[in-house]
Amino acid sequence: MNSKTCIAIALLAIGIGSGAGAAAGDVVRLGNLKLAHFGAVAYIKEIAPTCGIRVEEKLFAKGLDVMQAIIAGELDVGATASEAAIQGRAGGAPIIVVAGFARGGARLVARPGLQITGVAQLKGKQVGVTRGSIQEVLLMAELARYGLSADATGRKDVHLVYLAYPDLNGALLGKQIDAMMQSEPQSSQAINGGFGVEVLKPYATPIGEPVRTLVMTERFYREQRPLAEKFMRCFVQATSAFIARPALAEDYVRGTMFKGQLSGADFRAAIANAPYAYDITPGHIQITTDVMVSTGVGRLGRPPLAQDWVRTDLLAAAKRSLNIQ
């Protein structure tokens, strides 16, 4: 079954196939990343006309780029990991966290044959990670649990090698690094490709499973309330469809987002480690902020208080209107 067929079936299944078209002014500018667990957010634009809106999606390489686009006034809504949202808010981005859309999405992967079975064995090793990412936050928190220091100079316990997500796998494959704290689907691709082995999923820190954040600009949230409400209902509908219909999620992400460059096995392994979700709490964002401060990731000069900028009232109303728990 191709992606267009699956989309049509999903629209009928969630009961919005006959919705009214979007008015000329009902346009939402969305920033997103090309990662498997960002798929439900990408799917919003497919069903947006039936929600009475139009969504213009722009893809970015990393979450901090989404924050820069928000500061520049180019976006209304952004999807990113929590650490980028926190750094953005600390740096003056006028954003509010309105939902979570995926949990987990990190894994410590090592080269086969090195006998790395735990964090303590990273001492003296070169470990790749994407600078400023939630994976770096989790890596530093895990190292702290074992009393290990780390930096990019090679003079501390662990030598950090900063690379973009796609480049980490190439570095591990080429034996330029010994291990990596990687996102999905790249970590699953490394494991299934035979050039990486899982050491652990880094969810034993105070953060637990990191929650990816859906943010809105304060102006959009406060001044375009009816449109913000429509968008949030569409987000809940898209996420509900992906959770209820795994085949739809796989078909859309693999076929439409990755153009066949992601295998079924890699997708399923990735989503098993980064399931789609709706919810987020101020407590989770505050703990993540506190860990970022303690590890030094993001260099937060004035850490934002979660209670000041996490607002889940739109999400709660959307879930109630759609009878979703």
Sequence and secondary structure as in RCSB ss.txt:
>XXXX:A:sequence
MNSKTCIAIALLAIGIGSGAGAAAGDVVRLGNLKLAHFGAVAYIKEIAPTCGIRVEEKLFAKGLDVMQAIIAGEL
DVGATASEAAIQGRAGGAPIIVVAGFARGGARLVARPGLQITGVAQLKGKQVGVTRGSIQEVLLMAELARYGLSA
DATGRKDVHLVYLAYPDLNGALLGKQIDAMMQSEPQSSQAINGGFGVEVLKPYATPIGEPVRTLVMTERFYREQR
PLAEKFMRCFVQATSAFIARPALAEDYVRGTMFKGQLSGADFRAAIANAPYAYDITPGHIQITTDVMVSTGVGRL
GRPPLAQDWVRTDLLAAAKRSLNIQ
>XXXX:A:secstr
  HHHHHHHHHHHTT TT     TT EEEEEEE SGGGHHHHHHHHHGGGGT EEEEEEESSHHHHHHHHHTT  
SEEEE HHHHHHHHHTT  EEEEEEEEE   EEEE TTS   SGGGGTT EEEE TTSHHHHHHHHHHHHTT  E
ESSS SSEEEEE  HHHHHHHHHTTS SEEEE TTHHHHHHHTTS EEEE    STT S EEEEEEEHHHHHHSH
HHHHHHHHHHHHHHHHHHH HHHHHHIIIIIISTT S HHHHHHHHHSS B     HHHHHHHHHHHHHHTTT  
SS   GGGTB  HHHHHHHHHTT  
